[in-house]
Amino acid sequence: SDVAKCLQLLSRDEQKNLSKILSRLCTEGLIEKYGNRNGQFRFVNREAEELDWLHADLKPLDVRWPFGLEHFVSVYPGNIAVVAGSPNAGKTAFMLNFIRLNQEHHDIHLFSSEGGKEELHNRISKFDHPLDSWRFHAWERSRDFADVIKPNALNIIDYIEIYDKFYEIGSIFRDISDRLGNGFCLVALQKPSGRDAGLGGERGLEKPRLYLAMDRGKLKIVKAKSWKNPEVNPNGMTIEFKLAAGCKFINTRHWDRPE
């Protein structure tokens, strides 16, 4: 019916001819029937990029992390990492510390969904570094993050707001991943206190290669696909901390694995 309307096919003969054409396209494999409604089709996209796995660059991204996470996990070009944090757990402080640790060697873009330029200025001014020593780009953005991803840079999203249809978080991460070339994306996400998974639950755990859960005073490695040391599995490891002045993490218990 959409095709008939678009092409202004009004007569019965024209619509019967349209039906024959769609049937032929199905036979040729260009389209296929889709969904539970009659007359509904989808385009069959057979394009796929071949992976040159034999000549893959096995060198991980040279990035540093708060709490020395780089000693336990590696991330690679095109990866997504997630920090799922309960309210006021320190997600933004984590993101700003990540920027501070990597800004001298990477092109960094921060997409902020809350607070505006005034709050960002106030947060950064709490660090023991001059304001003019910071080297990153800040953008105001609250949705459709895949549209603004810088494919060959370090992208930081603070944070993804989602209020219903939480199951869509998986497709949001997929769209972001599809836009990344040799770049990387670190995403902050809200989560309920005491739970490992952020909004969207298990669907949000599928795409990220690194997934961290942050509660007040504790950070946990929920999922790490690439281990720095093949003999040391970082999954499930936790560290405890205090957050001073809203920006400085002070370890109160080093990385370990709870009983």
Disulfide bonds with the S-S distance in Angstrom:
none
